Amino acid sequence: MTHDVPLPPRTGLPTSDERLRAALRYAQGGAEQPGAPFGPPGRAMITGLAALALHRFAAAPSLLDLDRIDVLVPELGEPLGPGTRVPLPSGCAYTSAHLVRTRIVPEPEEITGLPVAPVPRALADAVAQSADAEEVRGLLTEAVRGGHCEPQPVVRELTRARLLGLPHVADAVESLLAEGRALTEGLLYGMVFGQGLPDPCWNVELRVPGGPHLGAVDAYWPDQAVAVEIDARSPRAGAEAAWDACTHKRESLEQFGVTVLHVTPEKLREAPAQQAAVVRTALMAAAEQPPAEYVAVLPR
């Protein structure tokens, strides 16, 4: 639902801040009261490309280049605006506000005094309006590469919006996950070397000599039979099967005496020393455990 929203009388073009505030006033039913405070948090917030511009995405157009402002509003509850273009005296400018209705209202972030949707939700709303594969790929890749968020919350929002069935979105998500994987592996390397852990075998396959394949791990200390695996599962189609496969792999490795530790991208980023302490404890405990059965270590 897109409506033209009146801006305060002025000479010249409206600033981006004036456009954003006018769109929010309209969404909250107060376009005619530019001096009134915004409603309670969560009632309406900037989303889509405008929100990404506020989050300083280089791949998002500038606020002045946008022909409309997306505003996220609750789907249920009282009306959130007049729903019509309100005429003002001659010389007044208009901005275009597009209301995006939702049953699940995220907690907004405050940027320049305005309520703004968090990056994962803003991305989903921007992607929903774009059929440009390069634009979608650029936005999703920058989300991870630029350190704005982890891949999992983005995929969760795209799944909720039923966008993963679109080929150009599915392709972009594969790039997003690959980007996130590479960055997380870098965090794991940094944790091991930065915290003084012994050098493991990196990215290897474990299997029974002459027998079945046991699974791939991201780091493995063969003398202590301790493995570390990055847990970067996301809520995509087939996630339940992926969870079952992960559980089966862990159980198979543990049957051969291998201790399997899972680390998440968030924990590697926020608490590397704590994660290193967990690994160090497992390495030290291995000396008190019965010897593990021999498993072959092969490059992945």
C-alpha positions in Angstrom: 0.0 0.0 0.0 1.7 3.2 -1.2 0.4 6.7 -0.5 1.7 10.2 -1.0 2.5 11.9 2.3 2.5 15.7 2.8 5.7 17.3 3.9 6.0 20.4 6.0 5.9 23.7 3.9 9.3 24.8 2.8 11.3 26.1 -0.1 13.5 23.8 -2.1 13.6 20.0 -2.0 12.9 18.2 1.3 15.8 16.7 3.1 16.0 12.9 3.6 15.3 13.4 7.3 12.1 15.3 6.5 11.0 12.5 4.1 11.6 9.8 6.7 9.8 11.6 9.5 6.8 12.4 7.2 6.5 8.7 6.3 6.6 7.7 9.9 4.0 10.4 10.8 1.7 9.1 8.1 2.1 5.4 9.2 1.2 6.4 12.8 -1.8 8.4 11.7 -0.2 11.7 12.5 0.9 13.1 9.1 -0.9 16.3 9.9 1.0 16.8 13.2 4.7 17.1 12.3 5.6 18.3 15.8 4.0 15.4 17.6 6.2 12.7 19.1 6.5 9.3 17.5 4.2 6.5 18.8 5.4 3.7 21.1 8.4 1.6 20.0 7.4 -1.2 17.7 4.3 0.5 16.3 6.0 1.8 13.1 9.6 1.8 11.9 11.5 2.5 8.7 12.3 -0.7 6.8 13.5 -1.8 3.3 16.1 0.1 1.4 15.6 3.3 3.4 16.5 1.3 6.6 19.5 -0.3 4.9 20.7 3.2 3.9 20.4 4.3 7.5 22.4 1.2 8.5 25.0 2.5 6.1 24.8 -0.2 3.4 27.0 0.8 0.5 24.9 -1.3 -1.8 21.7 0.5 -0.9 20.7 3.7 -2.8 21.1 7.0 -0.9 18.0 8.2 0.9 17.6 11.1 -1.5 17.6 8.7 -4.5 14.7 6.6 -3.2 11.3 7.3 -4.7 9.5 5.9 -1.7 10.0 5.1 2.0 9.0 1.7 3.3 7.4 1.7 6.8 6.8 -1.5 8.8 3.6 -1.5 10.7 1.6 -4.1 12.7 -1.0 -6.0 10.6 -3.5 -6.1 13.4 -4.8 -3.3 15.6 -6.2 0.1 15.0 -5.8 1.9 11.6 -2.4 3.4 11.1 -3.1 6.3 8.8 -5.7 8.1 6.8 -5.0 6.0 3.7 -5.4 8.9 1.3 -3.3 11.8 0.0 -3.9 14.8 2.2 -3.8 18.1 0.3 -1.7 21.0 1.7 -1.4 24.6 0.5 0.3 25.2 -2.7 4.1 24.8 -2.7 4.2 21.8 -0.3 6.1 18.8 -1.3 5.1 15.1 -1.0 6.9 11.9 -0.3 5.7 8.4 -1.1 5.2 6.1 1.9 4.7 2.3 1.4 3.2 0.5 4.4 4.6 -3.0 4.9 2.2 -4.9 7.3 3.4 -7.6 9.6 2.1 -9.8 12.4 5.6 -10.2 13.9 7.0 -6.8 14.8 10.8 -6.7 15.5 12.4 -4.5 18.1 13.5 -1.4 16.3 16.9 0.2 16.5 17.2 3.9 16.9 19.3 5.7 14.2 19.4 9.5 14.1 16.4 9.5 16.5 14.2 7.4 14.2 12.9 3.8 14.8 14.5 1.6 12.2 14.0 -2.1 11.5 17.0 -4.4 12.3 19.1 -5.4 9.4 17.6 -8.9 8.8 14.1 -7.7 8.6 15.0 -4.6 6.5 16.8 -6.9 4.1 13.8 -9.2 3.7 11.6 -6.2 3.0 14.0 -4.8 0.5 14.5 -8.2 -1.3 10.7 -8.7 -1.5 10.5 -5.5 -3.6 13.4 -6.3 -5.9 13.7 -8.6 -9.0 17.2 -7.5 -9.7 19.5 -10.5 -9.0 22.7 -8.4 -8.7 21.1 -5.9 -6.3 19.8 -8.8 -4.1 23.1 -10.5 -4.1 25.0 -7.3 -3.3 22.7 -6.5 -0.3 22.9 -10.0 1.2 26.6 -10.3 0.7 27.3 -6.9 2.3 25.2 -7.8 5.3 27.7 -10.5 6.3 30.9 -9.0 4.8 30.2 -5.7 6.3 29.6 -7.2 9.7 26.0 -6.0 9.9 24.6 -9.4 11.0 25.1 -13.2 10.8 23.6 -15.2 7.9 21.1 -17.2 10.0 18.8 -14.3 11.0 18.7 -13.1 7.4 17.7 -16.6 6.1 15.1 -16.8 8.9 13.5 -13.6 7.7 13.6 -14.6 4.1 12.0 -17.9 5.0 9.3 -16.2 6.9 8.6 -14.0 4.0 8.5 -17.0 1.6 11.2 -15.6 -0.6 13.5 -18.6 -0.8 11.5 -20.1 -3.6 12.5 -17.3 -6.0 15.6 -18.4 -8.0 17.4 -15.1 -7.8 16.9 -15.0 -4.0 18.0 -18.7 -3.6 21.2 -18.0 -5.5 22.0 -15.0 -3.4 21.4 -17.0 -0.2 24.0 -19.5 -1.4 26.5 -16.7 -1.8 25.5 -15.3 1.6 26.1 -18.6 3.3 29.4 -19.1 1.6 30.5 -15.6 2.6 29.4 -16.3 6.2 31.2 -19.6 6.2 34.5 -18.1 5.0 34.3 -15.4 7.6 33.5 -17.8 10.4 36.5 -20.1 9.4 38.6 -17.0 9.7 37.3 -16.4 13.2 38.1 -20.0 14.1 41.7 -19.7 12.8 42.0 -16.5 14.8 40.7 -18.2 18.0 43.2 -21.1 17.7 46.3 -19.0 17.0 45.3 -16.0 19.0 44.6 -18.0 22.2 47.7 -20.2 21.9 46.0 -23.5 21.2 48.0 -26.3 19.5 47.8 -26.3 15.7 45.1 -28.8 14.5 44.5 -30.5 11.2 42.2 -28.1 9.3 39.1 -29.0 7.3 39.5 -32.8 7.2 37.4 -35.9 6.6 37.4 -38.6 9.3 36.8 -42.2 8.4 37.3 -45.7 9.7 40.4 -47.2 7.9 39.0 -49.4 5.2 35.5 -48.7 6.5 32.8 -46.1 6.5 33.1 -42.3 6.2 32.4 -40.7 9.6 32.1 -37.0 8.6 34.0 -33.8 8.0 35.1 -31.4 10.7 36.6 -28.0 10.7 39.5 -28.7 13.1 40.9 -31.9 14.5 43.6 -32.7 17.0 44.4 -36.4 16.3 46.6 -37.0 19.3 43.7 -36.0 21.6 40.9 -37.1 19.3 39.1 -33.7 19.7 37.2 -32.2 16.8 35.6 -28.8 16.4 32.8 -28.1 14.0 31.3 -24.8 13.1 27.5 -24.8 13.8 26.1 -22.6 11.2 22.7 -24.3 10.6 20.0 -22.1 9.2 16.2 -22.5 9.0 15.9 -23.5 5.4 14.1 -26.2 3.5 15.5 -29.5 4.6 16.8 -28.1 7.9 15.3 -30.9 9.9 17.2 -33.5 7.7 20.4 -31.5 8.2 19.9 -31.5 11.9 19.4 -35.3 11.9 22.6 -35.7 9.7 24.6 -33.6 12.1 23.4 -35.6 15.1 24.1 -38.9 13.4 27.7 -37.7 12.5 28.3 -36.6 16.1 27.1 -39.9 17.5 29.2 -41.9 15.0 32.4 -40.0 15.9 31.7 -40.3 19.6 31.4 -44.1 19.2 35.0 -44.1 18.1 36.1 -41.9 21.1 36.2 -38.6 19.3 35.1 -35.6 21.3 33.1 -33.3 19.1 32.7 -29.6 20.1 30.4 -27.2 18.3 31.0 -23.5 18.0 28.8 -20.8 16.6 29.8 -17.8 14.6 28.4 -15.5 17.3 30.4 -17.1 20.1 33.6 -17.1 18.0 33.1 -13.4 17.3 31.9 -12.3 20.8 33.8 -14.7 23.2 36.8 -16.3 21.5 38.7 -16.7 24.8 35.8 -18.6 26.3 35.5 -20.9 23.3 39.3 -21.5 23.4 39.0 -22.4 27.1 36.4 -25.1 26.2 38.7 -26.5 23.5 41.7 -26.4 25.9 39.7 -28.2 28.6 38.7 -31.0 26.1 42.4 -31.4 25.0 43.6 -31.7 28.6 40.8 -34.1 29.5 41.8 -36.4 26.7 44.8 -37.6 28.7 42.5 -39.0 31.3 40.2 -40.8 28.8 40.7 -44.3 27.4 42.6 -44.2 24.1 40.3 -43.4 21.1 40.0 -45.9 18.3 42.2 -45.0 15.3 40.5 -43.0 12.5 42.0 -41.9 9.2 42.4 -38.2 8.7 42.0 -37.1 5.1 41.9 -33.7 3.4 38.4 -32.4 2.8 
